[in-house]
Structure formats: structure tokens, C-alpha cells
């Protein structure tokens, strides 16, 4: 674990680069050993423990977070965002330091770009997820959506924030949306069994991956025609799924794969390795 508290300067406090449901992203400069600096993203995690004086809760979150980030440190893959280090510093208590990618997340990139290579991003995200699932033990992302798939300077998809949902889902610390945004989640996550403590699995990741693909194909969130998450939850549990975009040759090719990925029964969904093979066989139109 690398602690970077004293090496980060010019943090854009008060002017976040992006605001998310579990974190605010600030920009800063990371000093290097040669006397230069590199622009980085400082992801300030939002947890209830930092709004109270519960010392034991803060310590519990810190232990859990550092254990998770120790695993992230060891991961090296072209479709996984590198973890640079952790920072504890006023005015924030815990911040994950990541490379800064000027292209932003995959949905922003697709919306801004002229003829963006959507299939390349979907393939890249799939390969990154395959790498996570092949670790021992497997790493479950638990929050796959376009805002957690960044685009690096070479235009490659880079997964980020994998495994943070369970880490931040500690009693008394957890935001109200502890299971992650409903529109991307599998039915068994939205309606878990009473005796199941952790509903996130390799199968639920595959379901979320299909919703991420729909997000890039439509340039909108899944079930965009529904304004309320409660309506979306009911539809997913009932087995309803997003509409296929019209006049989209890429959607025509991908849809049979996505239909397998969002099967209602977890065991009926293919593994991410199979999905990657099928995506590689597609023609980029």
C-alpha cells in the first residue's frame, strides 16, 4: 500500500471534477522522485462515518478499505485502472488516488465523440472484467456501469471502483443506495434471499455488464423511459428488459449476447470469458 498524503498538491477543493453517489473526484498534482509532477484524480470516498465521531466505525472502514486496496495494488491489466495510492488528509479522510484520464468515463466519451468505437469499449470492459473474475479468489466488481468504465488517452476502456460497494456497505456507514444503482443490478441483487449476506456474484456482474453495453449503445441509462428507480426495480424483478435501439447495426449484433447476459436465473447467464469470445467475433460496423 502506498500512502500519498504528503505528495499531492494543488487539490481542487471546492471545485470537484466530478460528483458521484459514493465519491467526489478532485484533481491534483502528484509529485514524483525527479522533481516533476503528474496530474491525478483524487477520489474522495463518501461514507457516513466521516460525518460523525464514531471512531470505531472509522477504523472499521479504514481496515476494510486498505485490505481491498492492497488487492487492487497488485492488479495489472490494460483494461483495469491503475491504483496509485491512498491519501488521508484534511479536509477529507480517505481518498483513492488514480491516474487522470482527460477523456472521462465511457458514457461521456461516447456522447462527445464523433463515431466513437463503442464495440472497442465494450470489448475492453469485458476483458477487464474477465481479468478480475480470473483472479484467485475471483474479484467481483459489483458496480459495472459507464461511469465506472474510464477511457484512457489511447481510447481503451479501464474498469475502476471494482469491489467498493461491499467495502462501503458497512452497517452505520452505508449510503441509502448500498446495493448500487438499481438500473444496472441483477434481480437477485435487488431482491436477495433472506439468508444471503452478499448478493453480488460473478453472475450479477455479467448482468450489469449487459446493462453497461445498453448504456453505451443508447447513450442513456438503462430503462431511461422510467423516471423512478422503484419502477425499474419492479420491471427487472418481473423479467422485463431494455428495448433494443432501432437502426443500430451494432445493437443488432450484440443483442443476442446481451439477452443471454441478462437471463433472469443467474445460472443461465454465460461466463464473462464466453461473452468476450462472442464479442471478439463481431464486426465493427
C-alpha positions as CSV (number, residue, x, y, z in Angstrom):
1,X,0.0,0.0,0.0
2,X,1.4,3.4,-1.0
3,X,0.3,6.4,1.1
4,X,0.5,9.7,-0.9
5,X,-0.8,12.2,1.6
6,X,2.3,14.4,1.6
7,X,2.9,14.1,-2.2
8,X,-0.3,15.5,-3.5
9,X,-0.6,19.3,-4.2
10,X,-2.9,21.8,-5.7
11,X,-6.0,19.7,-5.0
12,X,-9.1,21.3,-6.5
13,X,-11.0,21.6,-3.2
14,X,-14.4,23.2,-3.7
15,X,-14.3,22.6,-7.4
16,X,-14.8,18.9,-7.9
17,X,-14.0,17.5,-11.4
18,X,-17.0,15.1,-11.0
19,X,-19.6,14.3,-8.3
20,X,-20.7,10.7,-7.8
21,X,-23.0,8.8,-5.5
22,X,-20.2,7.4,-3.3
23,X,-17.4,9.8,-4.0
24,X,-16.3,13.3,-5.3
25,X,-13.4,13.4,-7.7
26,X,-10.9,16.2,-7.3
27,X,-7.9,17.0,-9.4
28,X,-4.4,17.3,-8.0
29,X,-0.7,17.1,-8.8
30,X,1.3,14.1,-7.6
31,X,5.0,14.9,-7.0
32,X,7.4,12.3,-8.4
33,X,11.0,11.5,-7.4
34,X,12.5,13.5,-10.3
35,X,11.1,16.8,-9.0
36,X,8.2,16.8,-11.5
37,X,4.6,16.1,-11.1
38,X,1.7,14.3,-12.7
39,X,-2.0,15.2,-12.8
40,X,-4.1,12.7,-10.8
41,X,-7.7,12.1,-9.9
42,X,-8.3,12.2,-6.1
43,X,-11.4,10.2,-5.4
44,X,-12.8,11.3,-2.0
45,X,-14.9,8.5,-0.7
46,X,-18.2,9.5,0.9
47,X,-19.2,7.4,3.9
48,X,-21.4,8.2,6.9
49,X,-18.5,7.5,9.4
50,X,-16.8,10.7,8.3
51,X,-19.9,12.8,9.4
52,X,-19.8,11.6,13.0
53,X,-17.4,11.0,15.9
54,X,-17.7,7.2,15.7
55,X,-14.0,6.3,16.0
56,X,-14.6,2.5,15.8
57,X,-16.7,2.9,12.7
58,X,-14.0,5.0,11.0
59,X,-11.4,2.4,12.0
60,X,-13.5,-0.4,10.6
61,X,-13.9,1.4,7.3
62,X,-10.2,2.1,7.1
63,X,-9.2,-1.5,7.7
64,X,-11.7,-2.8,5.1
65,X,-10.7,-0.2,2.6
66,X,-7.0,-0.8,2.9
67,X,-7.4,-4.5,2.7
68,X,-9.4,-4.0,-0.6
69,X,-6.9,-1.6,-2.0
70,X,-4.0,-3.9,-1.2
71,X,-5.6,-6.3,-3.7
72,X,-6.1,-3.5,-6.2
73,X,-2.4,-2.6,-6.0
74,X,-1.4,-6.0,-7.4
75,X,-3.6,-5.8,-10.4
76,X,-2.0,-5.0,-13.8
77,X,-4.1,-5.1,-16.9
78,X,-4.6,-2.7,-19.9
79,X,-8.3,-2.6,-19.2
80,X,-8.1,-2.0,-15.4
81,X,-7.3,1.4,-14.0
82,X,-4.0,1.5,-12.0
83,X,-4.2,2.3,-8.3
84,X,-1.6,4.8,-7.4
85,X,-2.1,5.1,-3.7
86,X,-4.3,6.2,-0.8
87,X,-4.4,9.6,0.9
88,X,-5.6,10.6,4.4
89,X,-5.7,14.3,4.7
90,X,-7.9,17.1,5.9
91,X,-10.4,18.2,4.6
92,X,-11.1,14.6,3.5
93,X,-10.5,11.4,5.5
94,X,-10.0,8.8,2.8
95,X,-9.2,9.3,-0.9
96,X,-8.2,6.9,-3.6
97,X,-5.5,8.3,-6.0
98,X,-5.9,7.3,-9.6
99,X,-4.5,8.4,-13.0
100,X,-6.3,11.3,-14.5
101,X,-7.8,10.5,-17.9
102,X,-8.9,13.6,-19.8
103,X,-11.4,11.6,-21.9
104,X,-13.5,11.0,-18.9
105,X,-15.8,8.0,-18.4
106,X,-17.1,5.9,-21.3
107,X,-20.6,7.4,-21.5
108,X,-19.1,11.0,-21.6
109,X,-16.7,9.8,-24.3
110,X,-19.4,8.2,-26.4
111,X,-21.7,11.3,-26.1
112,X,-18.9,13.7,-27.1
113,X,-17.2,11.7,-29.8
114,X,-17.6,11.6,-33.5
115,X,-18.2,8.0,-34.5
116,X,-16.8,6.6,-31.2
117,X,-15.7,3.0,-31.2
118,X,-18.4,1.6,-28.9
119,X,-17.6,-2.0,-29.6
120,X,-13.9,-1.4,-28.6
121,X,-15.1,0.0,-25.3
122,X,-17.5,-2.9,-24.7
123,X,-14.8,-5.4,-25.6
124,X,-12.3,-3.7,-23.4
125,X,-14.6,-3.6,-20.4
126,X,-15.3,-7.3,-20.9
127,X,-11.6,-8.1,-21.0
128,X,-11.0,-6.1,-17.8
129,X,-13.9,-7.9,-16.1
130,X,-12.6,-11.3,-17.3
131,X,-9.2,-10.5,-15.7
132,X,-11.0,-9.7,-12.4
133,X,-13.0,-12.8,-12.5
134,X,-10.0,-14.9,-13.2
135,X,-8.2,-13.8,-10.0
136,X,-7.9,-16.3,-7.1
137,X,-10.2,-15.7,-5.4
138,X,-12.3,-14.0,-8.1
139,X,-12.8,-10.3,-7.8
140,X,-16.4,-9.2,-8.2
141,X,-16.9,-5.7,-9.5
142,X,-20.4,-5.2,-8.1
143,X,-21.0,-1.8,-9.8
144,X,-20.4,-2.1,-13.5
145,X,-21.8,1.0,-15.4
146,X,-20.4,3.6,-17.8
147,X,-19.3,6.0,-15.0
148,X,-17.0,3.2,-13.7
149,X,-15.5,2.5,-17.1
150,X,-13.0,5.2,-17.8
151,X,-11.3,5.9,-21.2
152,X,-7.6,6.3,-21.2
153,X,-5.5,8.5,-23.5
154,X,-5.3,5.7,-26.1
155,X,-9.0,5.2,-26.1
156,X,-9.0,2.0,-24.1
157,X,-11.7,1.1,-21.6
158,X,-10.4,1.0,-18.0
159,X,-12.5,-0.5,-15.2
160,X,-12.5,1.4,-11.9
161,X,-14.1,1.2,-8.5
162,X,-14.4,-2.6,-8.5
163,X,-15.4,-4.1,-5.2
164,X,-16.1,-0.8,-3.4
165,X,-19.8,-1.3,-3.0
166,X,-19.3,-4.2,-0.5
167,X,-16.4,-2.3,1.2
168,X,-18.6,0.7,1.8
169,X,-21.6,-1.3,2.8
170,X,-20.7,-1.4,6.5
171,X,-23.5,-1.1,9.0
172,X,-23.9,2.6,10.2
173,X,-21.6,3.7,7.3
174,X,-23.6,2.8,4.3
175,X,-25.4,5.3,2.0
176,X,-29.0,4.5,1.3
177,X,-28.2,3.0,-2.1
178,X,-25.9,0.4,-0.7
179,X,-26.7,-2.2,-3.4
180,X,-25.6,0.2,-6.1
181,X,-27.8,1.9,-8.7
182,X,-30.8,-0.3,-9.4
183,X,-30.9,0.2,-13.1
184,X,-27.7,-1.9,-13.6
185,X,-28.3,-4.6,-11.0
186,X,-29.5,-8.2,-11.4
187,X,-32.8,-9.3,-10.0
188,X,-31.2,-11.4,-7.3
189,X,-29.3,-8.3,-6.0
190,X,-32.5,-6.2,-6.0
191,X,-34.4,-9.0,-4.2
192,X,-31.8,-11.1,-2.3
193,X,-32.7,-14.2,-0.3
194,X,-33.1,-13.6,3.4
195,X,-30.2,-15.8,4.3
196,X,-27.8,-14.3,1.7
197,X,-25.4,-11.7,3.1
198,X,-23.7,-10.7,-0.1
199,X,-25.8,-10.9,-3.2
200,X,-23.1,-9.8,-5.6
201,X,-21.6,-12.7,-7.7
202,X,-19.9,-13.4,-11.0
203,X,-23.4,-13.9,-12.4
204,X,-24.6,-10.5,-11.2
205,X,-21.6,-8.8,-12.7
206,X,-22.5,-10.4,-16.1
207,X,-26.0,-8.9,-15.8
208,X,-24.6,-5.5,-15.0
209,X,-22.2,-5.8,-17.9
210,X,-25.1,-6.2,-20.3
211,X,-26.8,-3.0,-18.9
212,X,-23.5,-1.2,-19.3
213,X,-23.5,-2.2,-23.0
214,X,-27.0,-1.0,-23.4
215,X,-25.9,2.3,-21.8
216,X,-23.3,2.9,-24.5
217,X,-25.5,1.7,-27.3
218,X,-28.3,4.1,-26.4
219,X,-26.1,6.9,-24.8
220,X,-28.7,6.8,-22.0
221,X,-29.1,5.0,-18.7
222,X,-30.9,1.6,-18.8
223,X,-34.7,2.0,-18.6
224,X,-34.4,5.7,-19.4
225,X,-38.1,5.7,-20.2
226,X,-38.8,5.1,-16.4
227,X,-38.1,8.1,-14.2
228,X,-38.3,6.3,-10.8
229,X,-35.9,3.6,-9.7
230,X,-38.8,1.8,-7.9
231,X,-40.5,1.3,-11.3
232,X,-37.2,-0.1,-12.8
233,X,-36.8,-2.5,-9.8
234,X,-40.3,-3.9,-10.4
235,X,-39.6,-4.3,-14.1
236,X,-36.3,-6.1,-13.6
237,X,-37.7,-8.5,-11.0
238,X,-40.6,-9.2,-13.3
239,X,-38.2,-10.1,-16.1
240,X,-38.6,-7.0,-18.3
241,X,-35.5,-5.7,-20.0
242,X,-34.4,-2.6,-22.0
243,X,-35.7,-2.0,-25.6
244,X,-33.3,-2.6,-28.4
245,X,-32.2,0.6,-30.2
246,X,-33.6,0.9,-33.7
247,X,-31.4,1.5,-36.8
248,X,-28.3,0.3,-34.9
249,X,-26.3,-2.5,-36.7
250,X,-24.1,-2.9,-33.7
251,X,-27.1,-3.3,-31.4
252,X,-28.5,-5.9,-33.8
253,X,-25.2,-7.9,-33.5
254,X,-24.9,-7.5,-29.7
255,X,-28.5,-8.1,-28.7
256,X,-28.5,-11.9,-28.7
257,X,-25.4,-11.8,-26.5
258,X,-27.0,-9.3,-24.1
259,X,-30.2,-11.4,-23.9
260,X,-28.1,-14.3,-22.6
261,X,-26.3,-12.0,-20.1
262,X,-29.5,-10.7,-18.5
263,X,-31.2,-14.0,-18.1
264,X,-33.5,-14.0,-15.1
265,X,-31.8,-17.0,-13.4
266,X,-28.2,-16.4,-12.5
267,X,-27.1,-19.8,-13.6
268,X,-28.5,-19.3,-17.1
269,X,-26.0,-16.4,-17.8
270,X,-22.8,-17.2,-19.6
271,X,-19.4,-16.5,-18.0
272,X,-17.5,-13.4,-19.0
273,X,-15.0,-15.5,-20.9
274,X,-17.7,-16.7,-23.2
275,X,-19.0,-13.2,-23.6
276,X,-15.6,-11.9,-24.6
277,X,-15.2,-14.6,-27.2
278,X,-18.5,-13.8,-28.7
279,X,-17.8,-10.0,-28.7
280,X,-14.5,-10.6,-30.5
281,X,-16.3,-12.4,-33.3
282,X,-18.5,-9.3,-34.0
283,X,-17.8,-6.9,-36.9
284,X,-17.3,-3.3,-36.0
285,X,-19.9,-1.5,-38.2
